[in-house]
Amino acid sequence: MIALAAAGFAAAGLCALYRVVRGPSLADRVIGVEVALVSLAGGIVIDATNRDSHTLLAIITVIALVGLAGTFAASRFLERDAGGAADRTTP
């Protein structure tokens, strides 16, 4: 069962990396990075469960916080960029 879950997270991570590389927009790439980070965190949870270890939980927390901060930063950038483009086209 652990191998099946690991294969699922690996497949999700590969699909996310494909989306990061192919794009086409910045929002697609941000979502791809977020999905890749969630897949990585899931893989670490599987490894921690398999080892019966709690030491990797701090790493999972850091990955989640980095992903959250990156998503917030990218959304603010996209919002500002879209707002600026709308202001320039309005007479």
Distance bins in CASP14 RR format, pairs under 12 A and 6 or more apart:
PFRMAT RR
TARGET T0000
AUTHOR 0000-0000-0000
RMODE 2
METHOD distances of the structure
MODEL  1
1 7 0 0 0 0 0 1 0 0 0 0 0
1 8 0 0 0 0 0 1 0 0 0 0 0
1 46 0 0 0 0 1 0 0 0 0 0 0
1 49 0 0 0 0 0 1 0 0 0 0 0
1 50 0 0 0 0 0 1 0 0 0 0 0
2 8 0 0 0 0 0 1 0 0 0 0 0
2 9 0 0 0 0 0 1 0 0 0 0 0
2 42 0 0 0 0 0 1 0 0 0 0 0
2 43 0 0 0 0 1 0 0 0 0 0 0
2 45 0 0 0 0 0 1 0 0 0 0 0
2 46 1 0 1 0 0 0 0 0 0 0 0
2 47 0 0 0 0 1 0 0 0 0 0 0
2 48 0 0 0 0 0 1 0 0 0 0 0
2 49 1 0 0 1 0 0 0 0 0 0 0
2 50 1 0 1 0 0 0 0 0 0 0 0
2 51 0 0 0 0 0 1 0 0 0 0 0
3 9 0 0 0 0 0 1 0 0 0 0 0
3 10 0 0 0 0 0 1 0 0 0 0 0
3 43 0 0 0 0 0 1 0 0 0 0 0
3 46 0 0 0 0 1 0 0 0 0 0 0
3 50 0 0 0 0 1 0 0 0 0 0 0
4 10 0 0 0 0 0 1 0 0 0 0 0
4 11 0 0 0 0 0 1 0 0 0 0 0
4 46 0 0 0 0 0 1 0 0 0 0 0
5 11 0 0 0 0 0 1 0 0 0 0 0
5 12 0 0 0 0 0 1 0 0 0 0 0
5 39 0 0 0 0 0 1 0 0 0 0 0
5 42 0 0 0 0 1 0 0 0 0 0 0
5 43 1 0 0 1 0 0 0 0 0 0 0
5 45 0 0 0 0 1 0 0 0 0 0 0
5 46 1 0 1 0 0 0 0 0 0 0 0
5 47 0 0 0 0 0 1 0 0 0 0 0
5 49 0 0 0 0 1 0 0 0 0 0 0
5 50 0 0 0 0 1 0 0 0 0 0 0
6 12 0 0 0 0 0 1 0 0 0 0 0
6 13 0 0 0 0 0 1 0 0 0 0 0
6 39 0 0 0 0 0 1 0 0 0 0 0
6 40 0 0 0 0 0 1 0 0 0 0 0
6 42 0 0 0 0 1 0 0 0 0 0 0
6 43 1 0 0 1 0 0 0 0 0 0 0
6 44 0 0 0 0 0 1 0 0 0 0 0
6 45 0 0 0 0 0 1 0 0 0 0 0
6 46 1 0 1 0 0 0 0 0 0 0 0
6 47 0 0 0 0 1 0 0 0 0 0 0
6 49 0 0 0 0 0 1 0 0 0 0 0
6 50 0 0 0 0 1 0 0 0 0 0 0
7 13 0 0 0 0 0 1 0 0 0 0 0
7 14 0 0 0 0 0 1 0 0 0 0 0
7 39 0 0 0 0 0 1 0 0 0 0 0
7 43 0 0 0 0 0 1 0 0 0 0 0
7 46 0 0 0 0 0 1 0 0 0 0 0
8 14 0 0 0 0 1 0 0 0 0 0 0
8 15 0 0 0 0 1 0 0 0 0 0 0
8 16 0 0 0 0 0 1 0 0 0 0 0
8 39 0 0 0 0 1 0 0 0 0 0 0
8 42 0 0 0 0 1 0 0 0 0 0 0
8 43 0 0 0 0 1 0 0 0 0 0 0
8 46 0 0 0 0 1 0 0 0 0 0 0
9 15 0 0 0 0 0 1 0 0 0 0 0
9 16 0 0 0 0 0 1 0 0 0 0 0
9 35 0 0 0 0 0 1 0 0 0 0 0
9 36 0 0 0 0 0 1 0 0 0 0 0
9 37 0 0 0 0 0 1 0 0 0 0 0
9 38 0 0 0 0 1 0 0 0 0 0 0
9 39 1 0 1 0 0 0 0 0 0 0 0
9 40 1 0 0 1 0 0 0 0 0 0 0
9 41 0 0 0 0 1 0 0 0 0 0 0
9 42 1 0 1 0 0 0 0 0 0 0 0
9 43 1 0 1 0 0 0 0 0 0 0 0
9 44 0 0 0 0 1 0 0 0 0 0 0
9 45 0 0 0 0 1 0 0 0 0 0 0
9 46 1 0 0 1 0 0 0 0 0 0 0
9 47 0 0 0 0 0 1 0 0 0 0 0
10 16 0 0 0 0 0 1 0 0 0 0 0
10 17 0 0 0 0 0 1 0 0 0 0 0
10 36 0 0 0 0 0 1 0 0 0 0 0
10 39 1 0 0 1 0 0 0 0 0 0 0
10 40 0 0 0 0 0 1 0 0 0 0 0
10 42 0 0 0 0 0 1 0 0 0 0 0
10 43 0 0 0 0 1 0 0 0 0 0 0
10 46 0 0 0 0 0 1 0 0 0 0 0
11 17 0 0 0 0 0 1 0 0 0 0 0
11 18 0 0 0 0 0 1 0 0 0 0 0
11 35 0 0 0 0 0 1 0 0 0 0 0
11 36 0 0 0 0 0 1 0 0 0 0 0
11 39 0 0 0 0 1 0 0 0 0 0 0
11 43 0 0 0 0 0 1 0 0 0 0 0
12 18 0 0 0 0 0 1 0 0 0 0 0
12 19 0 0 0 0 0 1 0 0 0 0 0
12 32 0 0 0 0 0 1 0 0 0 0 0
12 34 0 0 0 0 0 1 0 0 0 0 0
12 35 1 0 0 1 0 0 0 0 0 0 0
12 36 0 0 0 0 1 0 0 0 0 0 0
12 37 0 0 0 0 0 1 0 0 0 0 0
12 38 1 0 0 1 0 0 0 0 0 0 0
12 39 1 0 1 0 0 0 0 0 0 0 0
12 40 0 0 0 0 1 0 0 0 0 0 0
12 41 0 0 0 0 0 1 0 0 0 0 0
12 42 0 0 0 0 1 0 0 0 0 0 0
12 43 0 0 0 0 1 0 0 0 0 0 0
13 19 0 0 0 0 1 0 0 0 0 0 0
13 20 0 0 0 0 1 0 0 0 0 0 0
13 32 0 0 0 0 1 0 0 0 0 0 0
13 33 0 0 0 0 0 1 0 0 0 0 0
13 34 0 0 0 0 0 1 0 0 0 0 0
13 35 1 0 0 1 0 0 0 0 0 0 0
13 36 1 0 1 0 0 0 0 0 0 0 0
13 37 0 0 0 0 1 0 0 0 0 0 0
13 38 0 0 0 0 1 0 0 0 0 0 0
13 39 1 1 0 0 0 0 0 0 0 0 0
13 40 1 0 0 1 0 0 0 0 0 0 0
13 41 0 0 0 0 0 1 0 0 0 0 0
13 42 0 0 0 0 0 1 0 0 0 0 0
13 43 0 0 0 0 1 0 0 0 0 0 0
14 20 0 0 0 0 0 1 0 0 0 0 0
14 21 0 0 0 0 0 1 0 0 0 0 0
14 32 0 0 0 0 0 1 0 0 0 0 0
14 35 0 0 0 0 0 1 0 0 0 0 0
14 36 0 0 0 0 1 0 0 0 0 0 0
14 39 0 0 0 0 1 0 0 0 0 0 0
14 40 0 0 0 0 0 1 0 0 0 0 0
15 21 0 0 0 0 0 1 0 0 0 0 0
15 22 0 0 0 0 0 1 0 0 0 0 0
15 31 0 0 0 0 0 1 0 0 0 0 0
15 32 0 0 0 0 1 0 0 0 0 0 0
15 35 1 0 0 1 0 0 0 0 0 0 0
15 36 0 0 0 0 1 0 0 0 0 0 0
15 38 0 0 0 0 0 1 0 0 0 0 0
15 39 0 0 0 0 1 0 0 0 0 0 0
16 22 0 0 0 0 0 1 0 0 0 0 0
16 23 0 0 0 0 0 1 0 0 0 0 0
16 28 0 0 0 0 0 1 0 0 0 0 0
16 29 0 0 0 0 1 0 0 0 0 0 0
16 30 0 0 0 0 0 1 0 0 0 0 0
16 31 0 0 0 0 1 0 0 0 0 0 0
16 32 1 0 1 0 0 0 0 0 0 0 0
16 33 1 0 0 1 0 0 0 0 0 0 0
16 34 1 0 0 1 0 0 0 0 0 0 0
16 35 1 1 0 0 0 0 0 0 0 0 0
16 36 1 1 0 0 0 0 0 0 0 0 0
16 37 0 0 0 0 1 0 0 0 0 0 0
16 38 0 0 0 0 1 0 0 0 0 0 0
16 39 1 0 0 1 0 0 0 0 0 0 0
16 40 0 0 0 0 1 0 0 0 0 0 0
17 23 0 0 0 0 0 1 0 0 0 0 0
17 29 0 0 0 0 0 1 0 0 0 0 0
17 32 1 0 0 1 0 0 0 0 0 0 0
17 33 0 0 0 0 1 0 0 0 0 0 0
17 35 0 0 0 0 1 0 0 0 0 0 0
17 36 1 0 1 0 0 0 0 0 0 0 0
17 37 0 0 0 0 0 1 0 0 0 0 0
17 39 0 0 0 0 1 0 0 0 0 0 0
17 40 0 0 0 0 0 1 0 0 0 0 0
18 28 0 0 0 0 0 1 0 0 0 0 0
18 29 0 0 0 0 0 1 0 0 0 0 0
18 32 0 0 0 0 1 0 0 0 0 0 0
18 35 0 0 0 0 0 1 0 0 0 0 0
18 36 0 0 0 0 1 0 0 0 0 0 0
19 25 0 0 0 0 0 1 0 0 0 0 0
19 26 0 0 0 0 0 1 0 0 0 0 0
19 27 0 0 0 0 0 1 0 0 0 0 0
19 28 1 0 1 0 0 0 0 0 0 0 0
19 29 1 0 0 1 0 0 0 0 0 0 0
19 30 0 0 0 0 1 0 0 0 0 0 0
19 31 1 0 0 1 0 0 0 0 0 0 0
19 32 1 0 1 0 0 0 0 0 0 0 0
19 33 0 0 0 0 1 0 0 0 0 0 0
19 34 0 0 0 0 0 1 0 0 0 0 0
19 35 1 0 0 1 0 0 0 0 0 0 0
19 36 0 0 0 0 1 0 0 0 0 0 0
19 39 0 0 0 0 0 1 0 0 0 0 0
20 26 0 0 0 0 0 1 0 0 0 0 0
20 27 0 0 0 0 0 1 0 0 0 0 0
20 28 0 0 0 0 1 0 0 0 0 0 0
20 29 1 0 1 0 0 0 0 0 0 0 0
20 30 0 0 0 0 1 0 0 0 0 0 0
20 31 0 0 0 0 1 0 0 0 0 0 0
20 32 1 0 1 0 0 0 0 0 0 0 0
20 33 1 0 1 0 0 0 0 0 0 0 0
20 34 0 0 0 0 1 0 0 0 0 0 0
20 35 0 0 0 0 1 0 0 0 0 0 0
20 36 1 0 0 1 0 0 0 0 0 0 0
20 37 0 0 0 0 0 1 0 0 0 0 0
20 39 0 0 0 0 0 1 0 0 0 0 0
21 28 0 0 0 0 0 1 0 0 0 0 0
21 29 0 0 0 0 1 0 0 0 0 0 0
21 32 0 0 0 0 1 0 0 0 0 0 0
21 33 0 0 0 0 0 1 0 0 0 0 0
21 36 0 0 0 0 0 1 0 0 0 0 0
22 28 0 0 0 0 1 0 0 0 0 0 0
22 29 0 0 0 0 1 0 0 0 0 0 0
22 32 0 0 0 0 0 1 0 0 0 0 0
23 29 1 0 1 0 0 0 0 0 0 0 0
23 30 0 0 0 0 1 0 0 0 0 0 0
23 31 0 0 0 0 1 0 0 0 0 0 0
23 32 0 0 0 0 1 0 0 0 0 0 0
23 33 0 0 0 0 0 1 0 0 0 0 0
25 31 0 0 0 0 1 0 0 0 0 0 0
25 32 0 0 0 0 0 1 0 0 0 0 0
25 74 0 0 0 0 0 1 0 0 0 0 0
25 78 0 0 0 0 1 0 0 0 0 0 0
25 81 0 0 0 0 0 1 0 0 0 0 0
25 82 0 0 0 0 0 1 0 0 0 0 0
26 32 0 0 0 0 0 1 0 0 0 0 0
26 33 0 0 0 0 0 1 0 0 0 0 0
26 71 0 0 0 0 0 1 0 0 0 0 0
26 73 0 0 0 0 0 1 0 0 0 0 0
26 74 1 0 0 1 0 0 0 0 0 0 0
26 75 0 0 0 0 0 1 0 0 0 0 0
26 77 1 0 0 1 0 0 0 0 0 0 0
26 78 1 0 0 1 0 0 0 0 0 0 0
26 79 0 0 0 0 0 1 0 0 0 0 0
26 81 0 0 0 0 1 0 0 0 0 0 0
26 82 0 0 0 0 0 1 0 0 0 0 0
27 33 0 0 0 0 0 1 0 0 0 0 0
27 34 0 0 0 0 0 1 0 0 0 0 0
27 71 0 0 0 0 0 1 0 0 0 0 0
27 74 1 0 0 1 0 0 0 0 0 0 0
27 75 0 0 0 0 1 0 0 0 0 0 0
27 77 0 0 0 0 0 1 0 0 0 0 0
27 78 1 0 0 1 0 0 0 0 0 0 0
27 79 0 0 0 0 0 1 0 0 0 0 0
27 81 0 0 0 0 0 1 0 0 0 0 0
27 82 0 0 0 0 1 0 0 0 0 0 0
28 34 0 0 0 0 0 1 0 0 0 0 0
28 35 0 0 0 0 0 1 0 0 0 0 0
28 74 0 0 0 0 0 1 0 0 0 0 0
28 78 0 0 0 0 0 1 0 0 0 0 0
29 35 0 0 0 0 0 1 0 0 0 0 0
29 36 0 0 0 0 0 1 0 0 0 0 0
29 70 0 0 0 0 0 1 0 0 0 0 0
29 71 0 0 0 0 0 1 0 0 0 0 0
29 74 0 0 0 0 1 0 0 0 0 0 0
29 77 0 0 0 0 0 1 0 0 0 0 0
29 78 0 0 0 0 0 1 0 0 0 0 0
30 36 0 0 0 0 0 1 0 0 0 0 0
30 37 0 0 0 0 0 1 0 0 0 0 0
30 67 0 0 0 0 1 0 0 0 0 0 0
30 68 0 0 0 0 0 1 0 0 0 0 0
30 69 0 0 0 0 0 1 0 0 0 0 0
30 70 1 0 0 1 0 0 0 0 0 0 0
30 71 1 0 0 1 0 0 0 0 0 0 0
30 72 0 0 0 0 0 1 0 0 0 0 0
30 73 0 0 0 0 1 0 0 0 0 0 0
30 74 1 0 1 0 0 0 0 0 0 0 0
30 75 1 0 0 1 0 0 0 0 0 0 0
30 76 0 0 0 0 0 1 0 0 0 0 0
30 77 0 0 0 0 1 0 0 0 0 0 0
30 78 1 0 0 1 0 0 0 0 0 0 0
31 37 0 0 0 0 0 1 0 0 0 0 0
31 38 0 0 0 0 0 1 0 0 0 0 0
31 67 0 0 0 0 0 1 0 0 0 0 0
31 70 0 0 0 0 0 1 0 0 0 0 0
31 71 0 0 0 0 1 0 0 0 0 0 0
31 74 0 0 0 0 1 0 0 0 0 0 0
31 75 0 0 0 0 0 1 0 0 0 0 0
31 78 0 0 0 0 0 1 0 0 0 0 0
32 38 0 0 0 0 1 0 0 0 0 0 0
32 39 0 0 0 0 1 0 0 0 0 0 0
32 40 0 0 0 0 0 1 0 0 0 0 0
32 67 0 0 0 0 0 1 0 0 0 0 0
32 70 0 0 0 0 0 1 0 0 0 0 0
32 71 0 0 0 0 0 1 0 0 0 0 0
32 74 0 0 0 0 0 1 0 0 0 0 0
33 39 0 0 0 0 0 1 0 0 0 0 0
33 40 0 0 0 0 0 1 0 0 0 0 0
33 63 0 0 0 0 0 1 0 0 0 0 0
33 66 0 0 0 0 1 0 0 0 0 0 0
33 67 1 0 0 1 0 0 0 0 0 0 0
33 68 0 0 0 0 0 1 0 0 0 0 0
33 69 0 0 0 0 0 1 0 0 0 0 0
33 70 1 0 0 1 0 0 0 0 0 0 0
33 71 0 0 0 0 1 0 0 0 0 0 0
33 73 0 0 0 0 0 1 0 0 0 0 0
33 74 0 0 0 0 1 0 0 0 0 0 0
34 40 0 0 0 0 0 1 0 0 0 0 0
34 41 0 0 0 0 0 1 0 0 0 0 0
34 63 0 0 0 0 0 1 0 0 0 0 0
34 64 0 0 0 0 0 1 0 0 0 0 0
34 66 0 0 0 0 0 1 0 0 0 0 0
34 67 1 0 0 1 0 0 0 0 0 0 0
34 68 0 0 0 0 1 0 0 0 0 0 0
34 69 0 0 0 0 0 1 0 0 0 0 0
34 70 0 0 0 0 1 0 0 0 0 0 0
34 71 1 0 1 0 0 0 0 0 0 0 0
34 72 0 0 0 0 0 1 0 0 0 0 0
34 73 0 0 0 0 0 1 0 0 0 0 0
34 74 0 0 0 0 1 0 0 0 0 0 0
34 75 0 0 0 0 0 1 0 0 0 0 0
35 41 0 0 0 0 0 1 0 0 0 0 0
35 42 0 0 0 0 0 1 0 0 0 0 0
35 67 0 0 0 0 0 1 0 0 0 0 0
35 71 0 0 0 0 0 1 0 0 0 0 0
36 42 0 0 0 0 0 1 0 0 0 0 0
36 43 0 0 0 0 0 1 0 0 0 0 0
36 63 0 0 0 0 0 1 0 0 0 0 0
36 66 0 0 0 0 0 1 0 0 0 0 0
36 67 0 0 0 0 1 0 0 0 0 0 0
37 43 0 0 0 0 0 1 0 0 0 0 0
37 44 0 0 0 0 0 1 0 0 0 0 0
37 59 0 0 0 0 0 1 0 0 0 0 0
37 60 0 0 0 0 0 1 0 0 0 0 0
37 62 0 0 0 0 0 1 0 0 0 0 0
37 63 1 0 1 0 0 0 0 0 0 0 0
37 64 1 0 0 1 0 0 0 0 0 0 0
37 65 0 0 0 0 0 1 0 0 0 0 0
37 66 1 0 0 1 0 0 0 0 0 0 0
37 67 1 0 1 0 0 0 0 0 0 0 0
37 68 0 0 0 0 1 0 0 0 0 0 0
37 69 0 0 0 0 0 1 0 0 0 0 0
37 70 0 0 0 0 1 0 0 0 0 0 0
37 71 0 0 0 0 1 0 0 0 0 0 0
38 44 0 0 0 0 0 1 0 0 0 0 0
38 45 0 0 0 0 0 1 0 0 0 0 0
38 60 0 0 0 0 0 1 0 0 0 0 0
38 63 0 0 0 0 1 0 0 0 0 0 0
38 64 0 0 0 0 1 0 0 0 0 0 0
38 66 0 0 0 0 0 1 0 0 0 0 0
38 67 0 0 0 0 1 0 0 0 0 0 0
38 68 0 0 0 0 0 1 0 0 0 0 0
38 71 0 0 0 0 0 1 0 0 0 0 0
39 45 0 0 0 0 0 1 0 0 0 0 0
39 46 0 0 0 0 0 1 0 0 0 0 0
39 63 0 0 0 0 0 1 0 0 0 0 0
40 46 0 0 0 0 0 1 0 0 0 0 0
40 47 0 0 0 0 0 1 0 0 0 0 0
40 56 0 0 0 0 0 1 0 0 0 0 0
40 59 0 0 0 0 1 0 0 0 0 0 0
40 60 0 0 0 0 1 0 0 0 0 0 0
40 62 0 0 0 0 0 1 0 0 0 0 0
40 63 1 0 0 1 0 0 0 0 0 0 0
40 64 0 0 0 0 0 1 0 0 0 0 0
40 66 0 0 0 0 0 1 0 0 0 0 0
40 67 0 0 0 0 0 1 0 0 0 0 0
41 47 0 0 0 0 0 1 0 0 0 0 0
41 48 0 0 0 0 0 1 0 0 0 0 0
41 56 0 0 0 0 1 0 0 0 0 0 0
41 57 0 0 0 0 0 1 0 0 0 0 0
41 58 0 0 0 0 0 1 0 0 0 0 0
41 59 0 0 0 0 1 0 0 0 0 0 0
41 60 1 0 1 0 0 0 0 0 0 0 0
41 61 0 0 0 0 1 0 0 0 0 0 0
41 62 0 0 0 0 1 0 0 0 0 0 0
41 63 1 0 1 0 0 0 0 0 0 0 0
41 64 1 0 0 1 0 0 0 0 0 0 0
41 65 0 0 0 0 0 1 0 0 0 0 0
41 66 0 0 0 0 0 1 0 0 0 0 0
41 67 0 0 0 0 1 0 0 0 0 0 0
41 68 0 0 0 0 0 1 0 0 0 0 0
42 48 0 0 0 0 1 0 0 0 0 0 0
42 49 0 0 0 0 1 0 0 0 0 0 0
42 50 0 0 0 0 0 1 0 0 0 0 0
42 56 0 0 0 0 0 1 0 0 0 0 0
42 57 0 0 0 0 0 1 0 0 0 0 0
42 59 0 0 0 0 0 1 0 0 0 0 0
42 60 1 0 0 1 0 0 0 0 0 0 0
42 63 0 0 0 0 1 0 0 0 0 0 0
42 64 0 0 0 0 0 1 0 0 0 0 0
43 49 0 0 0 0 1 0 0 0 0 0 0
43 50 0 0 0 0 1 0 0 0 0 0 0
43 51 0 0 0 0 0 1 0 0 0 0 0
43 56 0 0 0 0 1 0 0 0 0 0 0
43 59 0 0 0 0 0 1 0 0 0 0 0
43 60 0 0 0 0 1 0 0 0 0 0 0
43 63 0 0 0 0 0 1 0 0 0 0 0
44 50 0 0 0 0 0 1 0 0 0 0 0
44 51 0 0 0 0 0 1 0 0 0 0 0
44 53 0 0 0 0 0 1 0 0 0 0 0
44 54 0 0 0 0 0 1 0 0 0 0 0
44 55 0 0 0 0 0 1 0 0 0 0 0
44 56 1 0 1 0 0 0 0 0 0 0 0
44 57 0 0 0 0 1 0 0 0 0 0 0
44 58 0 0 0 0 0 1 0 0 0 0 0
44 59 1 0 0 1 0 0 0 0 0 0 0
44 60 1 0 1 0 0 0 0 0 0 0 0
44 61 0 0 0 0 0 1 0 0 0 0 0
44 62 0 0 0 0 0 1 0 0 0 0 0
44 63 1 0 0 1 0 0 0 0 0 0 0
44 64 0 0 0 0 0 1 0 0 0 0 0
45 51 0 0 0 0 0 1 0 0 0 0 0
45 53 0 0 0 0 0 1 0 0 0 0 0
45 54 0 0 0 0 0 1 0 0 0 0 0
45 56 1 0 0 1 0 0 0 0 0 0 0
45 57 0 0 0 0 1 0 0 0 0 0 0
45 59 0 0 0 0 0 1 0 0 0 0 0
45 60 1 0 0 1 0 0 0 0 0 0 0
45 61 0 0 0 0 0 1 0 0 0 0 0
45 63 0 0 0 0 0 1 0 0 0 0 0
45 64 0 0 0 0 0 1 0 0 0 0 0
46 53 0 0 0 0 0 1 0 0 0 0 0
46 56 0 0 0 0 0 1 0 0 0 0 0
46 60 0 0 0 0 0 1 0 0 0 0 0
47 53 0 0 0 0 1 0 0 0 0 0 0
47 55 0 0 0 0 0 1 0 0 0 0 0
47 56 1 0 0 1 0 0 0 0 0 0 0
47 57 0 0 0 0 0 1 0 0 0 0 0
47 59 0 0 0 0 0 1 0 0 0 0 0
47 60 0 0 0 0 0 1 0 0 0 0 0
48 54 1 0 0 1 0 0 0 0 0 0 0
48 55 1 0 0 1 0 0 0 0 0 0 0
48 56 1 0 1 0 0 0 0 0 0 0 0
48 57 1 0 0 1 0 0 0 0 0 0 0
48 58 0 0 0 0 0 1 0 0 0 0 0
48 59 0 0 0 0 1 0 0 0 0 0 0
48 60 1 0 0 1 0 0 0 0 0 0 0
49 56 0 0 0 0 1 0 0 0 0 0 0
49 57 0 0 0 0 0 1 0 0 0 0 0
49 60 0 0 0 0 0 1 0 0 0 0 0
50 56 0 0 0 0 0 1 0 0 0 0 0
51 57 0 0 0 0 0 1 0 0 0 0 0
53 59 0 0 0 0 0 1 0 0 0 0 0
53 60 0 0 0 0 0 1 0 0 0 0 0
54 60 0 0 0 0 0 1 0 0 0 0 0
54 61 0 0 0 0 0 1 0 0 0 0 0
55 61 0 0 0 0 0 1 0 0 0 0 0
56 62 0 0 0 0 0 1 0 0 0 0 0
56 63 0 0 0 0 0 1 0 0 0 0 0
57 63 0 0 0 0 0 1 0 0 0 0 0
57 64 0 0 0 0 0 1 0 0 0 0 0
58 64 0 0 0 0 0 1 0 0 0 0 0
58 65 0 0 0 0 0 1 0 0 0 0 0
59 65 0 0 0 0 0 1 0 0 0 0 0
59 66 0 0 0 0 0 1 0 0 0 0 0
60 66 0 0 0 0 0 1 0 0 0 0 0
60 67 0 0 0 0 0 1 0 0 0 0 0
61 67 0 0 0 0 0 1 0 0 0 0 0
61 68 0 0 0 0 0 1 0 0 0 0 0
62 68 0 0 0 0 0 1 0 0 0 0 0
62 69 0 0 0 0 0 1 0 0 0 0 0
63 69 0 0 0 0 0 1 0 0 0 0 0
63 70 0 0 0 0 0 1 0 0 0 0 0
64 70 0 0 0 0 0 1 0 0 0 0 0
64 71 0 0 0 0 0 1 0 0 0 0 0
65 71 0 0 0 0 0 1 0 0 0 0 0
65 72 0 0 0 0 0 1 0 0 0 0 0
66 72 0 0 0 0 0 1 0 0 0 0 0
66 73 0 0 0 0 0 1 0 0 0 0 0
67 73 0 0 0 0 1 0 0 0 0 0 0
67 74 0 0 0 0 1 0 0 0 0 0 0
67 75 0 0 0 0 0 1 0 0 0 0 0
68 74 0 0 0 0 0 1 0 0 0 0 0
68 75 0 0 0 0 0 1 0 0 0 0 0
69 75 0 0 0 0 0 1 0 0 0 0 0
69 76 0 0 0 0 0 1 0 0 0 0 0
70 76 0 0 0 0 1 0 0 0 0 0 0
70 77 0 0 0 0 1 0 0 0 0 0 0
70 78 0 0 0 0 0 1 0 0 0 0 0
71 77 0 0 0 0 0 1 0 0 0 0 0
71 78 0 0 0 0 0 1 0 0 0 0 0
72 78 0 0 0 0 0 1 0 0 0 0 0
72 79 0 0 0 0 0 1 0 0 0 0 0
73 79 0 0 0 0 0 1 0 0 0 0 0
73 80 0 0 0 0 0 1 0 0 0 0 0
74 80 0 0 0 0 0 1 0 0 0 0 0
74 81 0 0 0 0 0 1 0 0 0 0 0
75 81 0 0 0 0 0 1 0 0 0 0 0
75 82 0 0 0 0 0 1 0 0 0 0 0
76 82 0 0 0 0 0 1 0 0 0 0 0
76 83 0 0 0 0 0 1 0 0 0 0 0
77 83 0 0 0 0 0 1 0 0 0 0 0
77 84 0 0 0 0 0 1 0 0 0 0 0
78 84 0 0 0 0 0 1 0 0 0 0 0
78 85 0 0 0 0 0 1 0 0 0 0 0
79 85 0 0 0 0 0 1 0 0 0 0 0
79 86 0 0 0 0 0 1 0 0 0 0 0
80 86 0 0 0 0 0 1 0 0 0 0 0
80 87 0 0 0 0 0 1 0 0 0 0 0
81 87 0 0 0 0 0 1 0 0 0 0 0
81 88 0 0 0 0 0 1 0 0 0 0 0
82 88 0 0 0 0 0 1 0 0 0 0 0
82 89 0 0 0 0 0 1 0 0 0 0 0
83 89 0 0 0 0 0 1 0 0 0 0 0
83 90 0 0 0 0 0 1 0 0 0 0 0
84 90 0 0 0 0 1 0 0 0 0 0 0
END
